[in-house]
Amino acid sequence: MSHNEEIRKASRVLDCIGMYCPVPVMRTSEEMEKLAVGDTLEVLADDSAAESDIQAWAKRRGQKILAIERTVEGLRITIEKMQ
């Protein structure tokens, strides 16, 4: 299995389409609390602030952004729980 295939198989998907700042980052934080270390969360968002907000949150919380992909719907951000 390639690294990209592993990224696509997230442990959990969080759909934040239609939600605006600060909801996507708050929901991301809540969902990450439910995951075990090493699990991944795929966040779907269409708020323009979500990318920078989630990147800043991940840096503060010591979580790892694996991928940020722009899609027709908006963004797909994959995060690995590090701690």
PyMOL commands that set and color helices and strands:
alter all, ss='L'
color gray80, all
select helices_A, chain A and resi 3-8+23-34+50-61
alter helices_A, ss='H'
color red, helices_A
select strands_A, chain A and resi 12-16+40-45+64-70+75-80
alter strands_A, ss='S'
color yellow, strands_A
deselect
rebuild
show_as cartoon
